[in-house]
Amino acid sequence: MSAQNDKILFLSDTYYPGWKAYIDGRQTNIYRANYAFRAIVVPGGVHTGKFIYDPDSFKIGYMISFLSVGILAIFLFLLSISRKSNI
C-alpha cells in the first residue's frame, strides 16, 4: 500500500469480531464501515497491511474439545481397569 496522505482502506467483506489488522507488523484498529464492512486508517507512505481472523470463540471451543477428549480418555482408561479387576 502506498499513499501520500493518510487514507482509509475499505474492505467490502463482512465486519465480524475476531478480525485483527496489522500495518507494518503493528496492530491497528478496525472500524465498522457502512455498518457491515471493515476499514482501517493507513498513514501516508509505503506500508504492508495484513488481516488475520483469530476469534476468541475458536480458542474457547478448541480448549473445550481438548478437555472433553482428555476426560473421555481418562474415563475409558478407568473403565478398562475396572473391567480387568472384575475378571
C-alpha positions in Angstrom: 0.0 0.0 0.0 1.3 3.5 -0.7 -0.3 6.9 -0.3 0.9 10.4 0.1 -1.5 11.2 2.9 -3.5 9.2 5.5 -6.1 7.2 3.7 -8.9 4.8 4.6 -8.6 1.2 3.3 -12.1 -0.1 2.9 -12.8 -3.9 2.6 -16.1 -5.0 1.3 -16.3 -8.2 3.2 -18.3 -8.6 6.4 -17.2 -6.9 9.7 -17.1 -9.6 12.4 -15.5 -9.8 15.8 -12.2 -11.7 15.8 -10.5 -9.9 12.9 -7.2 -8.2 13.7 -5.4 -5.8 11.4 -1.7 -5.0 11.2 0.2 -2.3 9.3 3.9 -2.9 9.1 3.6 -5.6 11.8 1.9 -3.3 14.3 -1.7 -3.9 15.3 -4.2 -1.2 14.3 -7.9 -0.6 14.9 -10.5 -2.0 12.6 -13.6 0.3 12.1 -17.0 -0.7 11.0 -17.6 0.9 7.6 -21.1 1.3 6.2 -22.4 -0.7 9.1 -21.5 -4.2 7.7 -17.9 -3.8 6.3 -14.4 -3.2 7.6 -12.0 -0.3 7.2 -8.6 0.7 8.6 -6.7 4.0 8.5 -3.4 3.8 6.6 -0.9 6.5 7.2 0.9 8.2 4.4 3.9 6.4 2.9 4.5 2.8 1.8 3.2 0.2 4.1 2.4 -3.5 4.3 -1.0 -4.5 5.7 -2.3 -7.8 7.0 -5.7 -9.0 8.2 -5.9 -12.1 10.4 -9.0 -13.9 11.6 -8.3 -15.0 15.2 -11.6 -15.2 17.1 -11.7 -15.9 20.9 -14.6 -18.3 20.3 -12.4 -20.6 18.3 -9.8 -20.7 21.1 -12.5 -21.4 23.7 -14.0 -24.2 21.5 -10.6 -25.7 21.0 -10.0 -25.8 24.7 -13.4 -27.3 25.5 -12.8 -30.0 22.8 -9.3 -30.8 24.1 -10.6 -31.1 27.7 -13.5 -33.3 26.6 -11.2 -35.7 24.8 -8.9 -35.8 27.9 -11.8 -36.6 30.2 -13.1 -39.3 27.7 -9.6 -40.9 27.6 -9.4 -40.9 31.5 -12.9 -42.4 31.7 -12.1 -45.2 29.1 -8.9 -45.9 31.0 -10.6 -46.2 34.3 -13.3 -48.4 32.7 -10.8 -50.8 31.2 -9.0 -51.1 34.6 -12.4 -51.7 36.3 -13.2 -54.5 33.8 -9.8 -56.2 34.2 -10.2 -56.3 38.0 -13.7 -57.9 37.7 -12.4 -60.7 35.5 
